Amino acid sequence: MSSHRHGAALATWAITFLMLVTVISVGLYTKTTLRSVERALPTTLLAQLEDLSRVTEGLWGLVASADLIRRDPAFGSIDTLLRDIDVVFEELITLRNTYVFDNLVQASAFHAAVAPALVDAKQWLSHGLSGHPPDSRLTLNIVHSRLHEALHKATSERYAAHETAQSILVEQRQRLEQFLAGVNLLLLLTLLISAMVLGLVLRQHRLLRSEAKARAERERLTAIVESTNDLVSTATLDGKLTYLNSSGRSLAGWDKDESPAGKHIHDLHPKWALDLIQDIGIQEAINTGFWSGETAVKHSNGIEIPVFQTIMAHRDGDGRPEYLSTIMRDISERKQVEQERERMQRQLFQSQKMESIGILAGGVAHDFNNMLHAIRGNLELLLLSKPKDHPDAVRLMPAMRSMDRAAQLIQQLLLFSRKAEPRKMHVDLNQEVLDMAQMLERIIPRIITLELHIDPEARPIFADPMQIEQILLNLTNNAVDAMPDGGKLVAETSNVVLDETFMRLHPGASAGPHVLLTVTDTGRGMDKEILDNVFDPFFTTKEVGKGTGLGLASVYGIVKAHGGYIQCYSAPGKGTTFRVYLPTGEQGDIPETELLPESSPQGGHETILVVDDEPEIRELTKEALESLGYSVKSTATGEDALGIYKDEGKSIDLVLLDLNMPGMGGHRCLQELVKFDPTVNVVIASGYTVNGHGKDALSSGAKAFLSKPYQLKELAAIMRAVLDEKE
């Protein structure tokens, strides 16, 4: 390539030298001949005579203008005359400079005759003469005279030049004809050769410029491609790599100087990505021009790096596909952000779902408690009317026990919905785990190994010990059930501090010091579908009759009620891990203690107002209280209850008030009763618990709280305790 360029350069110089020799020869010949031709050339002579005539005519104009101004200044101005003098003077200078060498018309003599007069006239018109101003009559007369004299000399010189020109014109005509024929031929040859040389030089110049431009463009594009962070490569249609930039070599884990020669695109991609590229990407790029999609680059260490890849097909001059180019951008960070966002969205959705289910479960539990209360109350009244050995009593007792189990089931729903708030006290979680381990060692199969990793520095938590025990029971029971063929059950405790980052990544968590309880099994594990629903109420993978689906739901509710956070990690065949974060802290407000029922029902003769919107419960409660000897009034709304108490308050000793009623509602009714009579005795009866809605009622002036369904002896004890306290 370089030798070709060198030969082209030599040819260019040779042609240029030949052109120069030709031009010089033509120039010498022309110079020798022109000296005689120019003096006799008619057109040149006529042009010179015309120039003399133009200057002479200008002088005529100056003389006429000067004469008019000196006669009457109104006919013109000195400034105009000065400008006219400058114009004529410039023409005179041009005449002298033009014909200084070939002076057929004696231009120098003409200049010598006219120029001094013009200079004098300009001097006098600009500065005056001998103390006389430029516009004085004396100055103007002298200027006119001087210009007139110059005109006379110029006219004489012009006439003389004209006579000389006429004599020369005939003599030179024949010589001119001969000269022109030779010059024309020489000029024709010179122009032809010069045109050829110029064409070659220009062509070579264009080629060199194009080559330099293309080389600069390649270098610029190469610099851009090498400096980009994206992988850029070219390949043949069958996938053989022909170029790979430095970012591409780095992304693939190659040495920075490693050549792509001998490499194939299968050296860059994992199999699944290669199949996608070969089956779809390349074909679509050939058909439509380009293809884009998410693939992966196979790093030399085996790691797959996700990339967004664009394949472009390039065609030759005939429109046939010639080669492929590829751009790949590392999208690892974007993928991580997307995965993190999806994970947080799933967590947020799960939190919102559990919150919604909790609200629903709380409402369902309240309604079930009301229904159970009506059923259990009637059963209990029937039992009171029968001797213990009566056949009906024998049949009613199993029904009563079923009611109790149903009430416990509803209590678990309340735990999940966090309507049953914990009775907190300082609890040593380590001791709770140790106590649970002692019990488990006696009941779990020997094929299951129990391991404890207790942190002796674990801080005490402020919690309900019964609910913490329920957490441990449910988690360990689930772990044992997940290992029917044996395995290992591990319980751990440790101190952790949750920061803002943990809170941001785990919606629902709270910052600060926590004790972490971890329960791990090596059992069957769970897939993603099961894992997403593991805390849902009534969701279970156990056989019918072997689980209610409320165990983990109640664990979730207890943890949330304690202000904690729970996580579950699992995969099929890899076991399950539950991580429970329970906050530590100072002792807070301890919920008020419920009034405990006495062992046997005791009645009285006071008057009690029963307020409940459920007619079955209202009539049942009235009948139960009347069976205890009380005088009972009843109503279905808070508005009616308030009206009755205002009218008959002195005769009413106690108000038994439901909270969840239409209209005014129990809370508002309680507030109005206390406002009317601060000494009023109000007992709240609700399907919720004392630590839920009942706490607000107790703080608003209620004397006691009864959770539905309650037993007759509990009702009797509460009534008696409140009434006796009044006395």
C-alpha positions in Angstrom: 0.0 0.0 0.0 2.8 2.4 0.9 4.8 1.5 -2.3 1.7 2.3 -4.3 1.3 5.7 -2.7 5.1 6.3 -3.3 4.8 5.5 -7.1 1.7 7.8 -7.4 3.7 10.6 -5.7 6.6 10.2 -8.2 4.3 10.3 -11.2 2.7 13.4 -9.9 6.0 15.2 -9.5 7.1 14.1 -13.0 4.0 15.4 -14.6 4.3 18.6 -12.5 7.9 19.1 -13.7 6.9 18.6 -17.3 4.1 21.2 -17.0 6.5 23.7 -15.5 9.1 23.2 -18.3 6.3 23.7 -20.9 5.0 26.8 -19.2 8.5 28.3 -18.9 9.2 27.6 -22.6 5.9 29.3 -23.5 6.7 32.2 -21.3 10.1 32.8 -22.8 8.8 32.6 -26.3 5.9 34.9 -25.4 8.2 37.5 -23.7 10.6 37.7 -26.7 7.7 38.2 -29.2 5.5 40.4 -27.1 8.0 43.2 -26.9 7.5 44.0 -30.5 3.9 43.0 -30.7 2.8 45.2 -27.8 4.2 48.3 -29.3 2.4 47.7 -32.5 -0.8 46.1 -31.2 -3.6 48.3 -32.4 -5.9 47.5 -29.6 -3.3 48.4 -27.0 -2.5 51.6 -28.7 -6.1 52.5 -29.0 -6.6 51.7 -25.3 -3.7 54.0 -24.4 -5.0 56.8 -26.5 -8.4 56.3 -25.0 -6.8 56.6 -21.5 -5.1 59.9 -22.6 -8.4 61.2 -23.9 -10.2 60.3 -20.7 -7.6 62.2 -18.6 -7.8 65.1 -21.0 -11.5 65.2 -20.8 -11.2 65.2 -17.1 -9.0 68.3 -17.3 -11.5 70.0 -19.5 -14.1 69.5 -16.8 -11.8 70.8 -14.1 -11.1 74.0 -16.1 -14.7 74.5 -16.8 -15.7 74.0 -13.1 -12.9 76.3 -11.9 -14.0 79.0 -14.3 -17.6 78.9 -13.1 -16.6 79.0 -9.4 -14.3 82.0 -9.9 -17.0 83.8 -11.8 -19.8 83.0 -9.4 -19.3 80.8 -6.3 -23.0 79.9 -6.5 -22.3 77.6 -9.5 -20.4 75.1 -7.4 -18.3 74.4 -4.3 -14.6 74.1 -3.7 -15.1 70.7 -2.1 -16.7 69.4 -5.2 -13.9 70.7 -7.3 -11.3 69.1 -5.0 -13.1 65.8 -5.3 -13.0 66.1 -9.1 -9.3 66.9 -9.0 -8.7 63.8 -6.9 -10.6 61.7 -9.5 -8.5 63.0 -12.4 -5.3 62.7 -10.4 -6.1 59.0 -9.7 -6.7 58.3 -13.4 -3.4 60.0 -14.2 -1.6 57.9 -11.6 -3.2 54.8 -13.0 -2.2 55.8 -16.5 1.4 56.3 -15.5 1.6 53.0 -13.6 0.0 51.1 -16.4 2.2 52.2 -19.2 5.4 52.8 -17.3 7.3 50.0 -19.3 5.3 49.9 -22.6 4.8 53.7 -23.1 3.7 54.1 -26.7 1.8 57.2 -25.9 4.5 58.8 -23.8 2.5 58.4 -20.6 5.3 59.6 -18.4 5.6 62.9 -20.4 1.8 63.3 -20.2 2.0 62.7 -16.4 4.9 65.3 -16.1 2.8 67.9 -17.9 -0.4 67.4 -15.9 0.4 66.1 -12.4 2.2 69.2 -11.0 -0.7 71.4 -12.0 -3.2 69.1 -10.3 -1.0 69.0 -7.1 -0.8 72.8 -7.1 -4.5 73.3 -7.6 -5.3 70.9 -4.8 -2.8 72.6 -2.5 -4.2 76.1 -3.2 -7.8 75.1 -2.9 -7.2 73.3 0.4 -4.9 75.9 2.1 -5.0 79.1 0.1 -2.2 81.0 -1.6 0.1 83.6 -0.1 -2.2 84.4 2.7 -5.3 84.4 0.6 -8.0 81.9 1.5 -9.0 79.1 -0.9 -12.3 80.8 -1.8 -10.7 84.2 -2.6 -11.0 85.4 -6.2 -7.2 85.7 -6.5 -6.7 82.0 -5.5 -9.5 80.9 -7.8 -8.1 82.8 -10.7 -4.7 81.4 -10.2 -6.1 77.8 -9.9 -8.1 78.3 -13.1 -5.0 79.6 -14.9 -2.9 76.8 -13.7 -5.4 74.1 -14.8 -5.9 75.8 -18.1 -2.2 75.7 -18.8 -2.0 72.0 -17.9 -5.0 71.4 -20.2 -3.1 73.0 -23.1 0.0 70.9 -22.5 -2.1 67.7 -22.2 -3.9 68.4 -25.4 -0.6 68.9 -27.2 0.8 65.7 -25.8 -2.3 63.8 -26.8 -2.2 65.0 -30.4 1.5 64.1 -30.6 0.8 60.6 -29.3 -2.0 60.1 -31.8 0.2 61.0 -34.7 2.9 58.6 -33.5 0.3 55.8 -33.0 -1.0 56.2 -36.5 2.5 55.6 -38.0 3.2 52.6 -35.9 -0.2 50.9 -36.4 0.4 49.9 -40.1 3.9 48.7 -39.4 3.0 46.3 -36.7 -0.1 44.8 -38.2 1.7 42.1 -40.3 4.1 41.2 -37.5 1.1 40.8 -35.1 -0.6 38.3 -37.4 2.4 36.1 -37.6 3.0 36.3 -33.9 -0.6 35.5 -33.0 -0.6 32.3 -35.0 2.5 30.9 -33.2 1.3 32.1 -29.8 -2.1 30.5 -30.3 -0.6 27.1 -31.2 1.7 27.3 -28.2 -1.0 28.3 -25.9 -3.2 25.5 -27.1 -0.5 23.0 -26.4 0.3 24.6 -23.0 -3.4 24.6 -22.0 -3.8 21.0 -23.0 -0.8 19.8 -21.1 -1.6 22.0 -18.1 -5.2 20.7 -18.0 -4.0 17.1 -18.1 -1.5 17.8 -15.3 -4.0 19.8 -13.3 -6.5 17.0 -13.6 -4.0 14.4 -12.5 -2.9 16.5 -9.6 -6.4 17.3 -8.5 -7.4 13.6 -8.8 -4.4 12.6 -6.7 -5.1 15.3 -4.2 -8.7 14.2 -3.9 -7.6 10.6 -3.4 -5.1 11.6 -0.7 -7.6 13.8 1.0 -10.2 11.0 0.9 -7.8 8.5 2.2 -6.7 10.8 5.0 -10.3 11.6 5.9 -11.2 8.0 5.9 -8.2 7.2 8.1 -9.0 10.0 10.5 -12.6 8.9 10.6 -11.6 5.3 11.3 -9.2 6.5 14.1 -11.9 8.7 15.6 -14.5 5.9 15.5 -12.0 3.5 16.9 -11.2 5.9 19.7 -14.9 6.4 20.4 -15.6 2.7 20.4 -12.6 1.9 22.6 -13.6 4.6 25.1 -17.2 3.5 25.5 -18.3 1.4 28.4 -20.4 -0.8 26.2 -19.2 -4.0 24.5 -18.8 -3.3 20.8 -18.0 -6.1 18.4 -18.1 -7.2 14.7 -18.5 -10.7 13.4 -19.1 -12.6 10.2 -22.5 -13.9 9.4 -21.6 -17.3 10.8 -20.5 -15.8 14.1 -16.7 -15.5 13.9 -15.5 -12.5 15.8 -13.5 -10.0 13.8 -13.3 -7.1 16.4 -13.9 -6.7 20.1 -13.3 -3.4 21.9 -11.5 -3.1 25.3 -14.8 -2.8 27.3 -16.0 -6.0 25.7 -12.8 -7.8 26.6 -13.1 -6.5 30.2 -16.8 -7.5 30.4 -16.0 -11.0 29.2 -13.0 -11.3 31.6 -10.4 -11.5 28.7 -6.9 -10.1 28.9 -6.9 -6.5 27.7 -4.6 -7.4 24.8 -6.3 -10.6 23.8 -7.2 -10.7 20.2 -10.7 -11.9 19.0 -9.1 -13.7 16.1 -10.2 -17.3 16.1 -13.0 -16.6 18.6 -16.7 -17.2 18.1 -19.7 -15.5 19.6 -20.3 -18.7 21.6 -17.2 -17.7 23.5 -19.1 -14.6 24.7 -22.5 -16.0 25.6 -24.0 -18.8 27.8 -26.0 -21.4 25.9 -29.5 -20.0 26.5 -28.4 -16.5 25.3 -26.5 -18.0 22.3 -29.6 -20.0 21.3 -31.7 -16.8 21.4 -29.1 -14.8 19.4 -28.7 -17.5 16.7 -32.3 -18.6 16.4 -33.9 -15.1 16.6 -31.5 -12.2 16.9 -29.3 -12.7 13.8 -32.1 -13.8 11.6 -34.2 -10.8 12.5 -31.2 -8.5 12.1 -30.6 -9.8 8.6 -34.3 -9.5 7.7 -35.1 -6.1 9.2 -31.7 -4.5 9.8 -31.4 -4.8 13.5 -32.6 -6.8 16.6 -32.6 -5.8 20.3 -33.2 -7.9 23.4 -31.9 -8.9 26.8 -29.2 -11.6 26.7 -26.1 -12.3 28.8 -22.3 -12.3 28.5 -20.4 -15.3 29.9 -17.5 -14.0 32.1 -14.3 -16.1 32.1 -15.0 -16.9 35.8 -18.4 -18.5 34.8 -20.6 -15.7 36.0 -23.4 -14.6 33.7 -23.7 -10.8 33.2 -27.1 -9.6 32.0 -26.8 -7.2 29.0 -29.1 -5.4 26.6 -27.9 -6.4 23.2 -28.4 -4.8 19.8 -27.4 -6.7 16.6 -27.1 -4.8 13.3 -26.7 -6.4 9.8 -24.5 -4.5 7.4 -24.8 -5.0 3.6 -22.4 -4.7 0.6 -22.9 -2.6 -2.5 -25.3 -5.2 -4.0 -27.5 -5.2 -0.9 -26.4 -8.6 0.4 -25.7 -9.1 4.1 -21.9 -8.8 4.6 -21.2 -8.8 8.4 -22.7 -8.2 11.8 -22.0 -5.6 14.5 -23.2 -5.8 18.1 -23.5 -3.4 21.0 -24.1 -4.8 24.5 -24.7 -2.7 27.6 -24.2 -4.1 31.1 -27.6 -3.9 32.9 -26.5 -5.7 36.1 -27.2 -2.6 38.2 -30.5 -2.0 36.6 -31.5 -5.6 37.1 -30.5 -5.4 40.8 -32.6 -2.2 41.2 -35.5 -3.8 39.4 -35.3 -7.0 41.6 -35.0 -4.9 44.7 -38.0 -2.8 43.7 -40.0 -5.9 42.9 -39.0 -7.4 46.3 -40.0 -4.3 48.1 -43.3 -4.1 46.2 -43.9 -7.7 47.1 -43.2 -7.0 50.8 -45.4 -3.9 50.7 -48.1 -5.8 49.0 -47.8 -8.7 51.5 -47.9 -6.2 54.4 -51.0 -4.5 53.0 -52.6 -7.9 52.3 -51.9 -9.1 55.8 -53.3 -5.8 57.2 -56.4 -6.2 55.1 -56.8 -9.8 56.1 -56.3 -8.8 59.7 -59.1 -6.2 59.6 -61.4 -8.8 58.0 -60.4 -11.4 60.5 -61.1 -9.0 63.4 -64.5 -8.3 62.0 -65.3 -11.9 61.4 -64.0 -12.8 64.9 -66.3 -10.2 66.5 -69.3 -11.5 64.6 -68.5 -15.1 65.4 -68.1 -14.2 69.1 -71.6 -12.7 69.1 -73.0 -15.9 67.5 -71.1 -18.2 69.8 -72.2 -16.1 72.7 -75.9 -16.6 71.7 -75.4 -20.4 71.2 -73.3 -20.9 74.3 -75.6 -18.8 76.5 -78.6 -20.7 75.6 -76.8 -24.0 76.1 -75.7 -22.9 79.5 -79.2 -21.8 80.5 -80.4 -25.3 79.4 -77.7 -26.9 81.5 -78.8 -24.9 84.6 -82.3 -26.2 84.2 -81.2 -29.8 84.1 -79.6 -32.0 86.8 -76.0 -33.1 86.0 -77.1 -36.7 85.5 -80.0 -35.8 83.2 -79.6 -37.3 79.7 -80.0 -33.9 78.1 -77.2 -32.5 80.3 -74.9 -35.3 79.2 -75.6 -34.4 75.5 -75.2 -30.7 76.1 -71.7 -30.9 77.7 -69.9 -31.9 74.5 -71.7 -29.1 72.7 -70.3 -26.7 75.4 -66.8 -28.0 75.0 -67.1 -27.5 71.2 -68.2 -23.9 71.9 -65.1 -23.5 74.0 -62.8 -24.8 71.2 -64.6 -22.5 68.8 -63.9 -19.6 71.1 -60.3 -20.5 71.2 -60.2 -20.6 67.4 -61.7 -17.1 67.3 -59.1 -16.0 69.9 -56.4 -17.1 67.4 -58.1 -15.0 64.7 -58.1 -12.0 67.1 -54.4 -12.6 67.7 -53.7 -12.5 64.0 -55.8 -9.3 63.6 -54.0 -7.8 66.6 -57.4 -7.1 68.2 -56.2 -9.1 71.2 -53.3 -7.0 72.4 -50.6 -8.6 74.5 -50.3 -8.2 78.3 -46.7 -7.2 78.3 -44.0 -7.7 81.0 -40.2 -8.2 80.9 -39.5 -11.6 79.4 -36.2 -13.5 79.1 -36.4 -14.9 75.6 -33.5 -17.2 76.3 -35.4 -18.8 79.2 -38.5 -19.2 77.1 -36.5 -21.0 74.4 -34.9 -23.3 77.0 -38.2 -24.1 78.6 -39.6 -24.9 75.1 -36.6 -27.1 74.4 -37.2 -29.2 77.5 -40.7 -29.8 76.5 -39.7 -30.6 72.8 -37.1 -33.1 73.9 -39.8 -35.2 75.5 -42.2 -35.2 72.5 -40.3 -34.8 69.2 -39.2 -38.0 67.4 -35.6 -39.1 68.0 -34.8 -38.8 64.3 -35.0 -35.0 64.8 -32.0 -33.4 66.4 -32.6 -30.2 68.4 -29.9 -27.6 68.6 -29.9 -24.4 70.6 -27.6 -21.4 70.0 -28.4 -19.1 72.9 -26.8 -15.6 73.1 -26.1 -15.1 76.9 -26.1 -11.4 76.3 -29.5 -11.3 74.7 -31.5 -8.4 76.2 -34.9 -9.0 77.8 -37.9 -8.1 75.7 -41.2 -6.4 76.9 -43.8 -9.0 75.8 -46.7 -11.2 76.7 -45.1 -14.4 77.9 -48.1 -16.5 76.9 -48.0 -15.2 73.4 -44.2 -15.6 73.1 -44.8 -19.2 74.2 -47.4 -19.5 71.4 -44.9 -18.2 68.9 -42.3 -20.8 69.9 -44.9 -23.6 69.9 -46.3 -22.8 66.5 -42.8 -22.4 64.9 -41.3 -25.5 66.4 -44.5 -27.6 65.6 -44.3 -26.5 62.0 -40.6 -27.4 61.9 -41.2 -30.8 63.3 -44.1 -31.4 60.9 -41.8 -30.4 58.0 -39.3 -33.2 58.8 -41.3 -36.5 58.8 -38.1 -38.4 57.8 -35.9 -36.6 60.4 -33.6 -33.7 60.3 -32.3 -30.9 62.4 -34.2 -28.2 64.3 -32.2 -25.1 65.4 -33.3 -22.3 67.6 -31.1 -19.2 68.1 -31.2 -15.9 69.9 -29.1 -12.8 69.3 -29.0 -9.1 69.8 -29.5 -7.0 66.6 -30.0 -3.3 65.9 -32.3 -2.5 62.9 -31.3 0.7 61.1 -33.0 2.9 58.6 -31.7 0.8 55.7 -33.3 -2.3 57.1 -36.6 -0.4 57.5 -36.4 0.9 53.9 -35.9 -2.6 52.6 -38.4 -4.2 54.9 -41.6 -2.2 55.1 -43.3 -2.6 58.5 -40.1 -3.0 60.5 -39.1 -0.5 63.2 -35.7 0.8 63.9 -33.8 0.2 67.2 -32.5 -2.6 69.3 -34.2 -6.0 68.9 -33.7 -9.6 70.0 -33.7 -11.9 67.0 -35.3 -15.3 67.4 -34.4 -17.7 64.6 -36.0 -21.1 64.1 -34.6 -23.3 61.3 -35.4 -26.7 60.1 -33.9 -29.0 57.4 -37.2 -30.2 56.2 -39.0 -30.2 52.9 -39.1 -26.5 52.4 -41.7 -24.4 50.5 -42.0 -23.1 47.0 -42.6 -19.4 46.2 -46.4 -19.9 45.9 -46.7 -21.4 49.4 -44.2 -18.9 50.8 -46.3 -15.9 49.6 -49.3 -17.2 51.5 -47.7 -18.8 54.6 -49.1 -16.2 57.0 -52.6 -16.1 55.6 -55.4 -17.3 57.9 -56.7 -20.8 57.2 -53.9 -21.4 54.7 -52.4 -24.8 55.3 -50.6 -27.5 53.3 -51.4 -30.2 55.9 -54.0 -32.9 55.4 -57.6 -32.3 56.4 -58.0 -32.5 60.1 -54.3 -32.0 60.9 -54.2 -28.2 60.9 -56.4 -25.1 61.1 -54.2 -22.8 59.1 -54.2 -20.3 62.0 -50.8 -21.2 63.6 -48.5 -19.0 61.5 -51.3 -16.4 61.1 -51.4 -16.0 64.9 -47.6 -15.9 65.0 -47.7 -13.0 62.5 -50.4 -11.2 64.5 -48.5 -11.6 67.8 -45.3 -10.4 66.3 -47.0 -7.3 64.8 -48.9 -6.7 68.1 -45.5 -6.5 69.8 -44.2 -4.0 67.2 -41.9 -6.7 65.8 -41.1 -8.0 62.3 -41.1 -11.6 60.9 -39.4 -13.0 57.9 -39.6 -16.5 56.3 -36.9 -18.0 54.0 -37.5 -21.3 52.3 -36.9 -23.3 49.1 -38.0 -26.8 48.1 -35.7 -29.4 49.6 -33.6 -26.8 51.5 -35.6 -26.3 54.7 -37.2 -23.3 56.2 -36.0 -20.4 58.4 -38.2 -18.0 60.4 -36.6 -14.9 61.7 -38.6 -13.0 64.4 -37.4 -9.5 65.4 -38.8 -8.5 68.8 -38.1 -5.0 70.1 -36.5 -4.4 73.5 -37.5 -1.4 75.5 -38.6 0.1 78.8 -41.8 -1.1 80.5 -44.8 0.8 79.1 -48.4 1.0 80.1 -49.7 -2.4 81.4 -53.3 -3.0 80.3 -55.9 -3.0 83.0 -56.5 -6.3 84.6 -59.9 -7.9 83.8 -62.1 -8.6 86.8 -61.9 -12.3 87.3 -65.1 -14.3 87.6 -65.9 -16.1 90.8 -66.2 -19.9 90.9 -70.0 -20.0 91.3 -72.7 -17.6 90.0 -74.0 -15.1 92.5 -77.0 -12.9 91.7 -78.8 -10.0 93.2 -81.9 -7.8 93.1 -80.6 -4.6 91.4 -81.9 -3.2 88.2 -79.7 -3.7 85.1 -80.1 -2.0 81.7 -79.0 -4.3 78.8 -78.0 -2.5 75.5 -77.3 -4.7 72.5 -78.4 -4.4 68.9 -78.5 -8.2 68.4 -82.0 -9.4 69.6 -80.9 -12.9 70.3 -78.0 -11.8 72.5 -80.2 -9.1 74.1 -82.9 -11.6 75.1 -80.4 -14.2 76.2 -78.6 -11.7 78.4 -81.9 -10.5 79.9 -82.9 -14.1 80.6 -79.5 -14.9 82.2 -79.6 -11.9 84.5 -83.2 -12.5 85.4 -82.2 -16.1 86.3 -79.7 -14.5 88.7 -82.5 -12.5 90.4 -81.8 -9.1 88.7 -84.5 -6.8 87.4 -83.7 -6.2 83.7 -84.5 -3.5 81.2 -83.3 -3.8 77.6 -83.0 -1.7 74.4 -81.3 -2.1 71.0 -79.7 1.4 70.5 -77.4 3.8 72.3 -79.9 6.6 71.8 -82.7 4.7 73.5 -80.4 3.6 76.3 -79.4 7.2 77.0 -83.0 8.3 77.0 -84.0 5.5 79.4 -81.1 6.3 81.8 -82.0 10.0 81.8 -85.6 9.2 82.6 -85.0 6.3 85.1 -81.4 6.7 86.1 -82.0 6.7 89.8 -83.6 3.2 89.5 -80.9 1.7 87.2 -77.9 0.3 89.1 -75.8 -0.9 86.1 -75.7 -0.6 82.3 -74.4 -3.7 80.3 -73.4 -2.0 77.0 -72.3 -3.5 73.7 -69.8 -1.5 71.7 -70.4 -2.3 68.1 -73.9 -1.0 67.4 -75.5 1.1 64.6 -76.4 4.7 65.2 -74.7 6.3 68.2 -72.6 3.3 69.0 -71.3 2.0 72.3 -68.4 4.4 72.7 -70.5 7.5 72.1 -73.2 6.2 74.4 -70.7 5.5 77.2 -69.3 9.0 76.9 -72.8 10.6 77.0 -73.8 8.4 80.0 -70.6 9.4 82.0 -71.2 13.0 81.0 -74.8 12.9 82.3 -73.9 10.9 85.5 -70.2 10.5 86.4 -71.1 7.8 88.9 -72.8 5.6 86.4 -71.8 1.9 86.5 -71.1 0.6 82.9 -69.9 -2.8 82.0 -68.8 -3.3 78.4 -69.6 -6.6 76.6 -68.0 -7.0 73.2 -66.8 -9.6 70.7 -63.4 -7.8 70.9 -61.0 -8.0 73.9 -60.2 -5.8 76.8 -56.8 -4.9 75.3 -58.4 -3.9 71.9 -61.5 -1.7 71.7 -62.1 -2.4 75.4 -59.1 -0.4 76.6 -60.6 2.8 75.1 -63.9 2.1 76.9 -62.2 1.4 80.2 -60.3 4.7 79.9 -63.5 6.5 79.1 -65.3 5.5 82.3 -66.4 1.9 82.0 -66.0 -0.2 85.2 -65.3 -3.6 83.6 -65.1 -5.5 80.4 -66.6 -8.8 79.3 -65.3 -10.6 76.2 -67.9 -12.5 74.2 -68.6 -15.3 74.4 -68.6 -15.4 78.2 -69.9 -17.9 80.7 -72.8 -17.3 83.0 -70.5 -17.4 86.0 -68.3 -14.8 84.4 -71.3 -12.5 83.9 -72.5 -13.0 87.4 -69.1 -12.4 88.9 -68.6 -9.1 86.9 -72.0 -7.9 87.8 -71.6 -8.6 91.4 -68.0 -7.2 91.6 -69.1 -3.8 90.1 -72.3 -3.5 92.1 -70.5 -4.4 95.3 -67.7 -1.9 94.6 -70.4 0.8 94.3 -71.7 0.0 97.7 
